[in-house]
Amino acid sequence: MDDIDNAQINMDAEMERRIAAVRNKPLLVPANGCCLFCGNTVKEGVRWCSLECRDDWELRNE
Ligand SMILES: [Zn+2]
């Protein structure tokens, strides 16, 4: 159960690259170790802690 929860909550850099490729958008903002939307700590190379934060951040930044 924990593995499923983690998979849903934690994005990784590879997942981000695939999403960006599908959306055909460049990765404009560098990762800094914190979620760009809510400030949670994230893994190296990742900019958001969840898909929800990524979506909300994009809505604010378009
Ligand atoms: Zn977040």
PDB file of the backbone (N, CA, C, O) and the ligand in Angstrom, with CONECT records:
HET     ZN  A 101       1
ATOM      1  N   MET A   1       0.833  -1.202   0.000  1.00  0.00           N
ATOM      2  CA  MET A   1       0.000   0.000   0.000  1.00  0.00           C
ATOM      3  C   MET A   1       0.868   1.252   0.000  1.00  0.00           C
ATOM      4  O   MET A   1       0.590   2.220  -0.708  1.00  0.00           O
ATOM      5  N   ASP A   2       1.931   1.212   0.814  1.00  0.00           N
ATOM      6  CA  ASP A   2       2.816   2.373   0.850  1.00  0.00           C
ATOM      7  C   ASP A   2       3.444   2.641  -0.514  1.00  0.00           C
ATOM      8  O   ASP A   2       3.624   3.792  -0.911  1.00  0.00           O
ATOM      9  N   ASP A   3       3.779   1.558  -1.232  1.00  0.00           N
ATOM     10  CA  ASP A   3       4.400   1.746  -2.535  1.00  0.00           C
ATOM     11  C   ASP A   3       3.452   2.472  -3.487  1.00  0.00           C
ATOM     12  O   ASP A   3       3.870   3.343  -4.250  1.00  0.00           O
ATOM     13  N   ILE A   4       2.190   2.109  -3.435  1.00  0.00           N
ATOM     14  CA  ILE A   4       1.222   2.769  -4.307  1.00  0.00           C
ATOM     15  C   ILE A   4       1.091   4.236  -3.931  1.00  0.00           C
ATOM     16  O   ILE A   4       1.055   5.104  -4.803  1.00  0.00           O
ATOM     17  N   ASP A   5       1.019   4.511  -2.641  1.00  0.00           N
ATOM     18  CA  ASP A   5       0.921   5.899  -2.197  1.00  0.00           C
ATOM     19  C   ASP A   5       2.122   6.697  -2.676  1.00  0.00           C
ATOM     20  O   ASP A   5       1.973   7.803  -3.195  1.00  0.00           O
ATOM     21  N   ASN A   6       3.301   6.141  -2.504  1.00  0.00           N
ATOM     22  CA  ASN A   6       4.497   6.863  -2.922  1.00  0.00           C
ATOM     23  C   ASN A   6       4.499   7.112  -4.421  1.00  0.00           C
ATOM     24  O   ASN A   6       4.907   8.180  -4.876  1.00  0.00           O
ATOM     25  N   ALA A   7       4.045   6.135  -5.186  1.00  0.00           N
ATOM     26  CA  ALA A   7       4.036   6.281  -6.636  1.00  0.00           C
ATOM     27  C   ALA A   7       3.101   7.401  -7.052  1.00  0.00           C
ATOM     28  O   ALA A   7       3.360   8.098  -8.033  1.00  0.00           O
ATOM     29  N   GLN A   8       2.029   7.575  -6.321  1.00  0.00           N
ATOM     30  CA  GLN A   8       1.079   8.616  -6.678  1.00  0.00           C
ATOM     31  C   GLN A   8       1.571   9.989  -6.240  1.00  0.00           C
ATOM     32  O   GLN A   8       1.292  10.991  -6.898  1.00  0.00           O
ATOM     33  N   ILE A   9       2.295  10.036  -5.142  1.00  0.00           N
ATOM     34  CA  ILE A   9       2.689  11.325  -4.581  1.00  0.00           C
ATOM     35  C   ILE A   9       3.984  11.826  -5.204  1.00  0.00           C
ATOM     36  O   ILE A   9       4.112  13.011  -5.514  1.00  0.00           O
ATOM     37  N   ASN A  10       4.938  10.928  -5.387  1.00  0.00           N
ATOM     38  CA  ASN A  10       6.271  11.367  -5.765  1.00  0.00           C
ATOM     39  C   ASN A  10       6.488  11.261  -7.263  1.00  0.00           C
ATOM     40  O   ASN A  10       6.383  10.175  -7.833  1.00  0.00           O
ATOM     41  N   MET A  11       6.783  12.362  -7.894  1.00  0.00           N
ATOM     42  CA  MET A  11       7.197  12.337  -9.289  1.00  0.00           C
ATOM     43  C   MET A  11       8.699  12.094  -9.326  1.00  0.00           C
ATOM     44  O   MET A  11       9.399  12.385  -8.356  1.00  0.00           O
ATOM     45  N   ASP A  12       9.187  11.576 -10.409  1.00  0.00           N
ATOM     46  CA  ASP A  12      10.629  11.536 -10.587  1.00  0.00           C
ATOM     47  C   ASP A  12      11.000  12.248 -11.883  1.00  0.00           C
ATOM     48  O   ASP A  12      10.140  12.594 -12.692  1.00  0.00           O
ATOM     49  N   ALA A  13      12.290  12.455 -12.057  1.00  0.00           N
ATOM     50  CA  ALA A  13      12.744  13.259 -13.187  1.00  0.00           C
ATOM     51  C   ALA A  13      12.344  12.629 -14.519  1.00  0.00           C
ATOM     52  O   ALA A  13      12.003  13.336 -15.468  1.00  0.00           O
ATOM     53  N   GLU A  14      12.386  11.302 -14.586  1.00  0.00           N
ATOM     54  CA  GLU A  14      12.023  10.634 -15.835  1.00  0.00           C
ATOM     55  C   GLU A  14      10.553  10.876 -16.164  1.00  0.00           C
ATOM     56  O   GLU A  14      10.199  11.110 -17.319  1.00  0.00           O
ATOM     57  N   MET A  15       9.717  10.819 -15.161  1.00  0.00           N
ATOM     58  CA  MET A  15       8.293  11.074 -15.367  1.00  0.00           C
ATOM     59  C   MET A  15       8.085  12.504 -15.847  1.00  0.00           C
ATOM     60  O   MET A  15       7.276  12.749 -16.742  1.00  0.00           O
ATOM     61  N   GLU A  16       8.804  13.438 -15.262  1.00  0.00           N
ATOM     62  CA  GLU A  16       8.687  14.837 -15.691  1.00  0.00           C
ATOM     63  C   GLU A  16       9.088  14.994 -17.148  1.00  0.00           C
ATOM     64  O   GLU A  16       8.420  15.695 -17.909  1.00  0.00           O
ATOM     65  N   ARG A  17      10.177  14.342 -17.537  1.00  0.00           N
ATOM     66  CA  ARG A  17      10.632  14.455 -18.927  1.00  0.00           C
ATOM     67  C   ARG A  17       9.583  13.905 -19.876  1.00  0.00           C
ATOM     68  O   ARG A  17       9.327  14.480 -20.934  1.00  0.00           O
ATOM     69  N   ARG A  18       8.975  12.786 -19.493  1.00  0.00           N
ATOM     70  CA  ARG A  18       7.968  12.192 -20.369  1.00  0.00           C
ATOM     71  C   ARG A  18       6.749  13.093 -20.492  1.00  0.00           C
ATOM     72  O   ARG A  18       6.196  13.246 -21.581  1.00  0.00           O
ATOM     73  N   ILE A  19       6.331  13.684 -19.392  1.00  0.00           N
ATOM     74  CA  ILE A  19       5.185  14.603 -19.438  1.00  0.00           C
ATOM     75  C   ILE A  19       5.520  15.794 -20.319  1.00  0.00           C
ATOM     76  O   ILE A  19       4.704  16.198 -21.147  1.00  0.00           O
ATOM     77  N   ALA A  20       6.696  16.357 -20.155  1.00  0.00           N
ATOM     78  CA  ALA A  20       7.092  17.513 -20.954  1.00  0.00           C
ATOM     79  C   ALA A  20       7.137  17.152 -22.431  1.00  0.00           C
ATOM     80  O   ALA A  20       6.749  17.954 -23.281  1.00  0.00           O
ATOM     81  N   ALA A  21       7.608  15.948 -22.742  1.00  0.00           N
ATOM     82  CA  ALA A  21       7.698  15.521 -24.130  1.00  0.00           C
ATOM     83  C   ALA A  21       6.305  15.374 -24.733  1.00  0.00           C
ATOM     84  O   ALA A  21       6.072  15.785 -25.870  1.00  0.00           O
ATOM     85  N   VAL A  22       5.398  14.800 -23.988  1.00  0.00           N
ATOM     86  CA  VAL A  22       4.031  14.627 -24.477  1.00  0.00           C
ATOM     87  C   VAL A  22       3.391  15.981 -24.726  1.00  0.00           C
ATOM     88  O   VAL A  22       2.679  16.174 -25.712  1.00  0.00           O
ATOM     89  N   ARG A  23       3.652  16.911 -23.826  1.00  0.00           N
ATOM     90  CA  ARG A  23       3.045  18.237 -23.951  1.00  0.00           C
ATOM     91  C   ARG A  23       3.814  19.136 -24.920  1.00  0.00           C
ATOM     92  O   ARG A  23       3.361  20.225 -25.271  1.00  0.00           O
ATOM     93  N   ASN A  24       4.986  18.655 -25.346  1.00  0.00           N
ATOM     94  CA  ASN A  24       5.812  19.430 -26.253  1.00  0.00           C
ATOM     95  C   ASN A  24       6.151  20.804 -25.689  1.00  0.00           C
ATOM     96  O   ASN A  24       6.152  21.811 -26.397  1.00  0.00           O
ATOM     97  N   LYS A  25       6.437  20.811 -24.396  1.00  0.00           N
ATOM     98  CA  LYS A  25       6.829  22.062 -23.745  1.00  0.00           C
ATOM     99  C   LYS A  25       8.254  21.948 -23.240  1.00  0.00           C
ATOM    100  O   LYS A  25       8.642  20.907 -22.710  1.00  0.00           O
ATOM    101  N   PRO A  26       9.029  22.991 -23.393  1.00  0.00           N
ATOM    102  CA  PRO A  26      10.378  22.961 -22.838  1.00  0.00           C
ATOM    103  C   PRO A  26      10.331  23.063 -21.314  1.00  0.00           C
ATOM    104  O   PRO A  26       9.380  23.590 -20.737  1.00  0.00           O
ATOM    105  N   LEU A  27      11.371  22.550 -20.688  1.00  0.00           N
ATOM    106  CA  LEU A  27      11.473  22.668 -19.235  1.00  0.00           C
ATOM    107  C   LEU A  27      12.141  23.997 -18.921  1.00  0.00           C
ATOM    108  O   LEU A  27      13.368  24.102 -18.945  1.00  0.00           O
ATOM    109  N   LEU A  28      11.339  25.008 -18.627  1.00  0.00           N
ATOM    110  CA  LEU A  28      11.845  26.363 -18.544  1.00  0.00           C
ATOM    111  C   LEU A  28      12.457  26.694 -17.193  1.00  0.00           C
ATOM    112  O   LEU A  28      13.355  27.532 -17.105  1.00  0.00           O
ATOM    113  N   VAL A  29      11.982  26.049 -16.150  1.00  0.00           N
ATOM    114  CA  VAL A  29      12.387  26.435 -14.806  1.00  0.00           C
ATOM    115  C   VAL A  29      13.265  25.347 -14.203  1.00  0.00           C
ATOM    116  O   VAL A  29      12.875  24.179 -14.197  1.00  0.00           O
ATOM    117  N   PRO A  30      14.437  25.701 -13.698  1.00  0.00           N
ATOM    118  CA  PRO A  30      15.321  24.681 -13.138  1.00  0.00           C
ATOM    119  C   PRO A  30      14.782  24.125 -11.829  1.00  0.00           C
ATOM    120  O   PRO A  30      14.105  24.820 -11.071  1.00  0.00           O
ATOM    121  N   ALA A  31      15.096  22.861 -11.579  1.00  0.00           N
ATOM    122  CA  ALA A  31      14.740  22.256 -10.301  1.00  0.00           C
ATOM    123  C   ALA A  31      15.659  22.795  -9.211  1.00  0.00           C
ATOM    124  O   ALA A  31      16.850  23.001  -9.445  1.00  0.00           O
ATOM    125  N   ASN A  32      15.119  23.019  -8.042  1.00  0.00           N
ATOM    126  CA  ASN A  32      15.941  23.531  -6.942  1.00  0.00           C
ATOM    127  C   ASN A  32      15.791  22.730  -5.663  1.00  0.00           C
ATOM    128  O   ASN A  32      16.205  23.183  -4.596  1.00  0.00           O
ATOM    129  N   GLY A  33      15.199  21.537  -5.756  1.00  0.00           N
ATOM    130  CA  GLY A  33      15.073  20.684  -4.577  1.00  0.00           C
ATOM    131  C   GLY A  33      13.777  20.874  -3.814  1.00  0.00           C
ATOM    132  O   GLY A  33      13.484  20.122  -2.885  1.00  0.00           O
ATOM    133  N   CYS A  34      12.987  21.890  -4.204  1.00  0.00           N
ATOM    134  CA  CYS A  34      11.697  22.113  -3.545  1.00  0.00           C
ATOM    135  C   CYS A  34      10.601  22.174  -4.603  1.00  0.00           C
ATOM    136  O   CYS A  34      10.832  22.629  -5.723  1.00  0.00           O
ATOM    137  N   CYS A  35       9.434  21.723  -4.246  1.00  0.00           N
ATOM    138  CA  CYS A  35       8.275  21.855  -5.129  1.00  0.00           C
ATOM    139  C   CYS A  35       8.057  23.324  -5.467  1.00  0.00           C
ATOM    140  O   CYS A  35       7.986  24.166  -4.572  1.00  0.00           O
ATOM    141  N   LEU A  36       7.953  23.628  -6.737  1.00  0.00           N
ATOM    142  CA  LEU A  36       7.793  25.025  -7.150  1.00  0.00           C
ATOM    143  C   LEU A  36       6.442  25.591  -6.728  1.00  0.00           C
ATOM    144  O   LEU A  36       6.261  26.807  -6.670  1.00  0.00           O
ATOM    145  N   PHE A  37       5.513  24.719  -6.441  1.00  0.00           N
ATOM    146  CA  PHE A  37       4.174  25.203  -6.116  1.00  0.00           C
ATOM    147  C   PHE A  37       3.959  25.303  -4.612  1.00  0.00           C
ATOM    148  O   PHE A  37       3.494  26.330  -4.119  1.00  0.00           O
ATOM    149  N   CYS A  38       4.293  24.245  -3.879  1.00  0.00           N
ATOM    150  CA  CYS A  38       3.962  24.223  -2.447  1.00  0.00           C
ATOM    151  C   CYS A  38       5.191  24.234  -1.553  1.00  0.00           C
ATOM    152  O   CYS A  38       5.065  24.413  -0.342  1.00  0.00           O
ATOM    153  N   GLY A  39       6.387  24.044  -2.129  1.00  0.00           N
ATOM    154  CA  GLY A  39       7.601  24.129  -1.327  1.00  0.00           C
ATOM    155  C   GLY A  39       8.027  22.840  -0.661  1.00  0.00           C
ATOM    156  O   GLY A  39       9.025  22.829   0.059  1.00  0.00           O
ATOM    157  N   ASN A  40       7.296  21.740  -0.879  1.00  0.00           N
ATOM    158  CA  ASN A  40       7.729  20.464  -0.322  1.00  0.00           C
ATOM    159  C   ASN A  40       9.088  20.068  -0.883  1.00  0.00           C
ATOM    160  O   ASN A  40       9.424  20.411  -2.016  1.00  0.00           O
ATOM    161  N   THR A  41       9.858  19.353  -0.091  1.00  0.00           N
ATOM    162  CA  THR A  41      11.118  18.821  -0.572  1.00  0.00           C
ATOM    163  C   THR A  41      10.860  17.748  -1.623  1.00  0.00           C
ATOM    164  O   THR A  41      10.018  16.871  -1.429  1.00  0.00           O
ATOM    165  N   VAL A  42      11.590  17.821  -2.740  1.00  0.00           N
ATOM    166  CA  VAL A  42      11.445  16.841  -3.810  1.00  0.00           C
ATOM    167  C   VAL A  42      12.811  16.283  -4.167  1.00  0.00           C
ATOM    168  O   VAL A  42      13.842  16.823  -3.767  1.00  0.00           O
ATOM    169  N   LYS A  43      12.803  15.198  -4.922  1.00  0.00           N
ATOM    170  CA  LYS A  43      14.049  14.570  -5.332  1.00  0.00           C
ATOM    171  C   LYS A  43      14.821  15.463  -6.295  1.00  0.00           C
ATOM    172  O   LYS A  43      14.255  16.354  -6.929  1.00  0.00           O
ATOM    173  N   GLU A  44      16.106  15.213  -6.392  1.00  0.00           N
ATOM    174  CA  GLU A  44      16.962  15.985  -7.294  1.00  0.00           C
ATOM    175  C   GLU A  44      16.451  15.883  -8.731  1.00  0.00           C
ATOM    176  O   GLU A  44      16.140  14.793  -9.210  1.00  0.00           O
ATOM    177  N   GLY A  45      16.368  17.014  -9.407  1.00  0.00           N
ATOM    178  CA  GLY A  45      15.935  17.029 -10.787  1.00  0.00           C
ATOM    179  C   GLY A  45      14.432  17.109 -10.953  1.00  0.00           C
ATOM    180  O   GLY A  45      13.937  17.150 -12.080  1.00  0.00           O
ATOM    181  N   VAL A  46      13.695  17.131  -9.852  1.00  0.00           N
ATOM    182  CA  VAL A  46      12.233  17.187  -9.898  1.00  0.00           C
ATOM    183  C   VAL A  46      11.782  18.536  -9.367  1.00  0.00           C
ATOM    184  O   VAL A  46      12.333  19.055  -8.396  1.00  0.00           O
ATOM    185  N   ARG A  47      10.784  19.088 -10.012  1.00  0.00           N
ATOM    186  CA  ARG A  47      10.366  20.443  -9.626  1.00  0.00           C
ATOM    187  C   ARG A  47       9.042  20.495  -8.882  1.00  0.00           C
ATOM    188  O   ARG A  47       8.721  21.509  -8.263  1.00  0.00           O
ATOM    189  N   TRP A  48       8.267  19.411  -8.935  1.00  0.00           N
ATOM    190  CA  TRP A  48       7.002  19.407  -8.202  1.00  0.00           C
ATOM    191  C   TRP A  48       6.856  18.103  -7.446  1.00  0.00           C
ATOM    192  O   TRP A  48       7.372  17.069  -7.870  1.00  0.00           O
ATOM    193  N   CYS A  49       6.146  18.151  -6.316  1.00  0.00           N
ATOM    194  CA  CYS A  49       5.986  16.954  -5.491  1.00  0.00           C
ATOM    195  C   CYS A  49       4.875  16.068  -6.017  1.00  0.00           C
ATOM    196  O   CYS A  49       4.804  14.895  -5.650  1.00  0.00           O
ATOM    197  N   SER A  50       4.007  16.591  -6.865  1.00  0.00           N
ATOM    198  CA  SER A  50       2.875  15.796  -7.338  1.00  0.00           C
ATOM    199  C   SER A  50       2.370  16.354  -8.663  1.00  0.00           C
ATOM    200  O   SER A  50       2.699  17.472  -9.058  1.00  0.00           O
ATOM    201  N   LEU A  51       1.568  15.550  -9.329  1.00  0.00           N
ATOM    202  CA  LEU A  51       0.973  16.015 -10.582  1.00  0.00           C
ATOM    203  C   LEU A  51       0.043  17.196 -10.328  1.00  0.00           C
ATOM    204  O   LEU A  51      -0.079  18.094 -11.161  1.00  0.00           O
ATOM    205  N   GLU A  52      -0.609  17.184  -9.170  1.00  0.00           N
ATOM    206  CA  GLU A  52      -1.522  18.288  -8.866  1.00  0.00           C
ATOM    207  C   GLU A  52      -0.753  19.600  -8.758  1.00  0.00           C
ATOM    208  O   GLU A  52      -1.192  20.623  -9.282  1.00  0.00           O
ATOM    209  N   CYS A  53       0.388  19.573  -8.083  1.00  0.00           N
ATOM    210  CA  CYS A  53       1.185  20.796  -7.954  1.00  0.00           C
ATOM    211  C   CYS A  53       1.695  21.237  -9.329  1.00  0.00           C
ATOM    212  O   CYS A  53       1.716  22.430  -9.633  1.00  0.00           O
ATOM    213  N   ARG A  54       2.101  20.284 -10.149  1.00  0.00           N
ATOM    214  CA  ARG A  54       2.578  20.633 -11.494  1.00  0.00           C
ATOM    215  C   ARG A  54       1.449  21.327 -12.275  1.00  0.00           C
ATOM    216  O   ARG A  54       1.657  22.369 -12.897  1.00  0.00           O
ATOM    217  N   ASP A  55       0.268  20.733 -12.228  1.00  0.00           N
ATOM    218  CA  ASP A  55      -0.861  21.309 -12.976  1.00  0.00           C
ATOM    219  C   ASP A  55      -1.218  22.692 -12.442  1.00  0.00           C
ATOM    220  O   ASP A  55      -1.436  23.619 -13.222  1.00  0.00           O
ATOM    221  N   ASP A  56      -1.279  22.835 -11.133  1.00  0.00           N
ATOM    222  CA  ASP A  56      -1.652  24.134 -10.554  1.00  0.00           C
ATOM    223  C   ASP A  56      -0.589  25.176 -10.886  1.00  0.00           C
ATOM    224  O   ASP A  56      -0.909  26.320 -11.208  1.00  0.00           O
ATOM    225  N   TRP A  57       0.664  24.776 -10.806  1.00  0.00           N
ATOM    226  CA  TRP A  57       1.736  25.707 -11.127  1.00  0.00           C
ATOM    227  C   TRP A  57       1.641  26.147 -12.582  1.00  0.00           C
ATOM    228  O   TRP A  57       1.794  27.330 -12.884  1.00  0.00           O
ATOM    229  N   GLU A  58       1.389  25.201 -13.486  1.00  0.00           N
ATOM    230  CA  GLU A  58       1.282  25.556 -14.905  1.00  0.00           C
ATOM    231  C   GLU A  58       0.115  26.504 -15.147  1.00  0.00           C
ATOM    232  O   GLU A  58       0.226  27.437 -15.942  1.00  0.00           O
ATOM    233  N   LEU A  59      -0.988  26.274 -14.476  1.00  0.00           N
ATOM    234  CA  LEU A  59      -2.138  27.168 -14.653  1.00  0.00           C
ATOM    235  C   LEU A  59      -1.789  28.586 -14.235  1.00  0.00           C
ATOM    236  O   LEU A  59      -2.240  29.549 -14.857  1.00  0.00           O
ATOM    237  N   ARG A  60      -0.995  28.719 -13.194  1.00  0.00           N
ATOM    238  CA  ARG A  60      -0.614  30.042 -12.710  1.00  0.00           C
ATOM    239  C   ARG A  60       0.432  30.710 -13.608  1.00  0.00           C
ATOM    240  O   ARG A  60       0.572  31.933 -13.620  1.00  0.00           O
ATOM    241  N   ASN A  61       1.158  29.882 -14.355  1.00  0.00           N
ATOM    242  CA  ASN A  61       2.297  30.417 -15.086  1.00  0.00           C
ATOM    243  C   ASN A  61       2.082  30.453 -16.602  1.00  0.00           C
ATOM    244  O   ASN A  61       3.032  30.652 -17.360  1.00  0.00           O
ATOM    245  N   GLU A  62       0.874  30.267 -17.027  1.00  0.00           N
ATOM    246  CA  GLU A  62       0.589  30.358 -18.457  1.00  0.00           C
ATOM    247  C   GLU A  62      -0.071  31.673 -18.781  1.00  0.00           C
ATOM    248  O   GLU A  62      -0.389  31.935 -19.941  1.00  0.00           O
TER     249      GLU A  62
HETATM  250 ZN    ZN A 101       3.922  20.472  -4.215  1.00  0.00          ZN2+
END
